[in-house]
Amino acid sequence: MKKIISILIISILLLSNFVFASNNDTVKSFLDNRSSYREEFTHWSKLSDFTSKTLFTSDLQVFGMLYERKKDDVYIIYDQNKDMIVEYSQGESPYSSLLEEYKVKKKINLNNKKAEYLIYEGPTYYSYILEKENNSTEYHTDFAATVYADKENAISNESIITSSPSYEEYVTTRGLTSKFIYGVADLKWYIGCSPTSGANLMYYWASNGYPNLTSGMTSNQVIENLASFMGTNHSTGGTSPSDVGPGIINYIESQGYNNFSYTQTTYPSFSNIMSEIDANRPALVGFSNHSTYGTHTSALVGYECGTGPNVMIIHDTWSSTPTKVYVAHYSTTKYLRKFWP
């Protein structure tokens, strides 16, 4: 009887959270604002078109909600505690087919399943917890990276390299300002997020006056060389935060260029973010949301501000998402790594 009552209480709590989030004025306002300011978002206006799922923290506290629109691959992540949108994209949710692929590859046994929890630990950091009837739990951390690590030998990045010179898109309307740098590669994850994101920047600078940074190599070879200079662990994909910037500079010098500078800012302000993009210098941002699991790295390619939270536009290294993933700039933005000739 106690077990039944406990299950009922949990079900009521989750249902009440679902109802609250489904009628969330913050999300509705966000959709109305985005749909009216740029063609990319014109079809985002109806919250009723989205399905929603509860997202949790790693200690199984409610984080917020995941909104998915299957019809045309759109997802939104809402932080209930901060009452703000923290991530969104015109692309497939990482908790969709990517998670299902992970379950198949890892042969996760769903027999005697009691509950499944979608875990959000910060931008581009997606995890999954399976609870069994005997109350044991399986914690599957950062499943997106795991999926790509398993298939790294089959990955080909060549078809998605942007080789044309960069140009910028600058939009100001209804109080919202957005800038995006075109011409930055959006390579699939290979070996690790830091060398993959670093390679995105190398292709940008190769197209803007420094061709030796990538010439004569496949994209995977560029990533491999960067990983070697960074000391990336090929088994886990992990790179020490202190080795990312110096490793990239050493790689650049190995390709014959000695004029690049590098600085690292810890917990950068949004004005730091804007300064790099306004100068047409894509950078690296490191996200850190968990003391145990360290930092994820993505390529910073744009920003958005003026209405609601300040937002960074990144290339996140997952092939299931598009070239623009929007993440809120707040406490998980730990590093800004700047490179310029």
C-alpha positions in Angstrom: 0.0 0.0 0.0 2.8 2.4 0.9 4.5 1.7 -2.5 1.3 2.5 -4.3 0.8 5.7 -2.4 4.5 6.7 -3.2 4.0 6.1 -6.9 0.8 8.1 -6.9 2.5 11.0 -5.2 5.4 11.0 -7.6 2.9 10.8 -10.5 0.9 13.7 -9.2 4.1 15.8 -8.8 5.3 15.1 -12.3 1.9 15.7 -13.8 1.5 19.0 -11.9 4.9 20.0 -13.2 3.9 19.1 -16.8 0.7 21.2 -16.5 2.6 24.2 -15.1 5.2 24.1 -17.9 2.7 23.5 -20.6 1.0 26.7 -19.7 4.2 28.6 -19.1 3.9 32.3 -20.1 7.7 32.5 -20.3 7.8 29.9 -23.1 4.8 31.4 -24.9 6.4 34.8 -24.8 9.6 33.4 -26.1 7.9 31.7 -29.0 5.9 34.9 -29.9 9.1 37.0 -29.8 11.3 34.7 -31.9 8.6 33.9 -34.5 8.1 37.5 -35.3 11.7 38.6 -35.7 13.4 36.2 -38.2 12.3 33.8 -40.9 14.2 31.0 -39.2 11.6 31.0 -36.4 8.4 32.0 -38.2 6.8 28.6 -37.5 7.6 28.5 -33.8 4.5 30.4 -32.6 2.2 27.7 -31.3 3.1 26.1 -28.0 0.3 23.6 -28.5 2.4 22.1 -31.4 5.1 21.0 -29.0 5.2 17.9 -26.7 6.9 18.3 -23.4 9.0 16.1 -21.1 10.4 16.7 -17.6 14.1 17.3 -17.3 16.0 16.5 -14.1 19.3 17.3 -12.5 21.8 14.5 -11.7 20.4 14.2 -8.2 16.9 13.8 -9.6 15.6 17.2 -8.7 13.3 18.8 -11.3 15.3 21.0 -13.6 12.6 22.1 -16.0 11.1 21.0 -19.3 12.1 19.8 -22.7 9.8 21.0 -25.5 10.0 19.1 -28.8 8.3 19.7 -32.1 8.8 16.5 -34.1 7.2 17.9 -37.3 10.2 19.9 -38.2 12.8 19.2 -35.6 12.7 22.0 -33.1 13.5 21.8 -29.4 13.5 24.2 -26.4 14.9 23.6 -22.9 13.3 25.6 -20.1 14.9 26.0 -16.7 12.1 26.0 -14.2 14.2 27.3 -11.3 15.5 30.3 -13.2 12.3 30.7 -15.2 14.2 31.1 -18.4 15.0 29.4 -21.7 18.5 28.0 -21.5 18.9 26.2 -24.8 17.0 26.0 -28.1 17.6 25.0 -31.7 16.1 24.5 -35.1 17.1 20.9 -35.0 16.4 17.5 -33.4 16.4 17.2 -29.7 19.4 15.4 -28.3 17.0 13.4 -26.2 15.3 11.9 -29.3 16.9 9.5 -31.7 20.4 10.2 -30.3 19.3 8.8 -26.9 17.6 5.8 -28.6 20.7 5.1 -30.5 22.7 5.1 -27.3 20.3 2.7 -25.7 20.7 0.2 -28.6 24.5 0.5 -28.8 24.9 0.1 -25.1 22.3 -2.7 -25.0 20.5 -1.2 -22.1 18.2 -3.7 -20.5 14.8 -2.1 -19.9 13.3 -5.1 -18.2 12.0 -4.4 -14.8 12.2 -0.7 -15.6 10.7 1.5 -12.9 11.4 4.9 -14.3 13.6 6.8 -16.8 15.0 10.3 -16.2 16.3 12.7 -18.8 19.2 14.6 -17.2 20.3 18.1 -18.2 23.7 19.1 -16.8 24.4 22.2 -18.8 24.7 23.2 -22.4 25.6 20.3 -24.7 25.8 18.0 -21.7 22.9 15.4 -21.8 22.6 12.4 -19.6 20.2 9.6 -18.7 19.3 7.7 -15.6 17.4 4.3 -15.6 15.8 3.2 -12.3 14.9 -0.5 -11.9 12.2 -2.1 -9.8 14.7 -3.1 -7.1 15.6 0.6 -6.8 19.0 0.2 -8.3 20.0 3.0 -10.8 22.1 3.2 -13.9 23.6 6.6 -14.5 24.6 7.1 -18.2 26.5 10.4 -18.4 27.0 12.5 -21.5 25.4 9.9 -23.9 25.9 12.1 -27.0 29.7 12.0 -26.7 29.5 8.2 -26.0 27.5 7.6 -29.2 30.0 9.5 -31.3 33.0 7.9 -29.6 31.6 4.5 -30.6 31.3 5.4 -34.2 34.4 7.6 -34.6 36.1 5.3 -37.2 33.1 5.6 -39.5 32.7 9.4 -39.2 33.4 11.5 -42.3 33.4 15.2 -41.8 34.4 16.3 -45.3 30.9 17.0 -46.6 30.2 19.5 -43.8 33.4 21.6 -43.9 32.7 25.2 -44.7 35.5 26.3 -47.0 34.2 29.7 -48.2 35.3 32.9 -46.6 33.2 34.0 -43.6 30.6 36.8 -43.6 28.4 38.0 -40.9 24.7 38.3 -40.4 23.6 41.2 -38.1 20.0 41.6 -37.2 18.3 44.3 -35.1 14.6 44.4 -34.7 12.0 44.9 -32.0 14.7 45.5 -29.5 16.6 42.2 -30.2 20.1 42.2 -31.6 21.7 39.2 -33.1 25.0 38.5 -34.9 26.2 35.3 -36.4 29.5 34.6 -38.2 29.2 32.4 -41.2 32.1 30.3 -42.5 33.0 28.4 -39.2 33.0 24.7 -39.7 30.5 22.6 -37.7 32.4 19.2 -37.6 31.0 16.1 -36.1 32.4 15.0 -32.7 35.7 13.0 -33.1 38.1 12.0 -30.3 36.9 14.8 -28.1 34.9 18.0 -28.0 37.9 20.3 -27.5 39.9 19.1 -30.6 36.8 19.0 -32.7 35.8 22.5 -31.7 39.3 23.7 -32.2 39.3 22.3 -35.7 36.1 24.3 -36.4 38.2 27.4 -35.8 41.1 26.2 -37.8 38.9 25.8 -40.9 37.6 29.4 -40.3 41.1 30.8 -40.2 42.2 28.6 -43.1 39.5 30.3 -45.2 40.6 33.7 -44.1 44.3 34.0 -45.0 45.9 31.0 -43.2 45.4 28.0 -45.6 48.2 25.9 -44.1 46.2 25.3 -41.0 44.2 22.6 -42.8 45.8 22.0 -46.3 46.8 18.5 -47.2 44.8 17.0 -44.3 41.4 15.4 -43.9 39.3 17.0 -41.2 39.8 14.0 -38.9 43.6 14.4 -39.3 43.3 18.0 -38.3 41.3 16.9 -35.2 43.8 14.1 -34.5 46.8 16.5 -34.6 45.0 19.0 -32.3 44.2 16.2 -29.9 47.9 15.3 -29.8 48.9 18.8 -29.0 46.2 19.1 -26.4 47.0 15.8 -24.8 43.4 14.6 -25.3 42.5 11.2 -23.8 41.5 9.2 -26.9 39.5 6.7 -24.7 37.4 9.2 -22.9 37.6 12.3 -25.1 38.6 14.3 -22.1 41.0 17.3 -22.3 42.5 19.2 -19.4 41.1 22.8 -19.6 44.6 24.2 -19.1 45.8 22.4 -22.2 43.2 23.5 -24.7 44.5 26.9 -25.6 48.2 26.2 -25.5 47.6 23.1 -27.6 45.9 25.0 -30.3 48.6 27.6 -30.4 51.3 24.9 -30.6 49.3 23.3 -33.5 49.1 26.6 -35.3 52.9 27.1 -34.9 53.5 23.6 -36.2 51.7 24.7 -39.4 54.1 27.6 -39.9 52.3 30.5 -38.3 53.8 32.3 -35.4 51.6 35.4 -35.2 48.5 34.0 -33.4 47.7 35.2 -29.9 45.7 33.5 -27.2 44.0 34.5 -24.0 41.6 32.7 -21.7 38.9 34.4 -19.6 37.3 32.6 -16.7 33.6 33.2 -16.2 33.5 35.7 -19.1 30.9 38.5 -19.1 28.5 38.7 -22.0 30.3 41.8 -23.2 33.4 39.6 -23.5 31.4 37.3 -25.7 30.1 40.1 -27.8 33.5 41.7 -28.3 34.9 38.6 -30.0 31.9 38.1 -32.3 31.7 41.8 -33.2 35.4 41.6 -34.2 34.5 38.6 -36.4 36.7 36.3 -34.3 34.9 33.0 -33.5 36.2 31.6 -30.2 35.8 28.6 -27.9 33.5 28.5 -24.9 33.9 25.9 -22.2 30.8 24.9 -20.2 31.2 23.5 -16.7 28.1 22.5 -14.7 29.4 19.5 -12.6 32.6 19.3 -10.6 33.0 15.6 -11.4 32.5 15.6 -15.2 34.6 18.7 -16.1 34.1 20.9 -19.0 32.6 20.7 -22.5 33.9 22.8 -25.3 32.0 24.3 -28.2 32.8 26.9 -30.9 31.3 30.3 -30.3 29.9 31.7 -33.5 27.3 34.4 -32.5 25.2 36.0 -29.9 21.7 37.3 -29.3 20.5 39.9 -26.8 18.0 42.6 -26.0 14.9 40.7 -25.0 15.1 38.0 -22.4 18.3 36.3 -21.4 21.5 37.0 -23.3 22.2 34.1 -25.6 25.3 32.6 -27.3 25.1 30.8 -30.6 27.4 27.8 -30.8 28.4 24.8 -32.9 28.0 22.0 -30.5 29.7 19.1 -32.5 26.6 16.8 -32.6 25.5 15.9 -36.1 21.9 15.6 -35.1 21.7 19.4 -34.4 22.1 22.2 -36.9 24.7 24.9 -37.2 23.0 27.2 -34.7 22.4 26.0 -31.2 21.3 28.8 -28.9 22.4 28.6 -25.2 21.8 31.1 -22.4 24.9 32.9 -21.1 24.9 32.3 -17.3 26.9 30.5 -14.6 27.8 27.4 -16.6 29.8 29.5 -19.1 33.2 29.0 -17.5 35.8 29.7 -20.1 36.2 31.9 -23.1 39.3 31.1 -25.2 40.2 33.7 -27.7 42.5 33.2 -30.7 43.5 35.8 -33.3 46.2 36.6 -35.8 
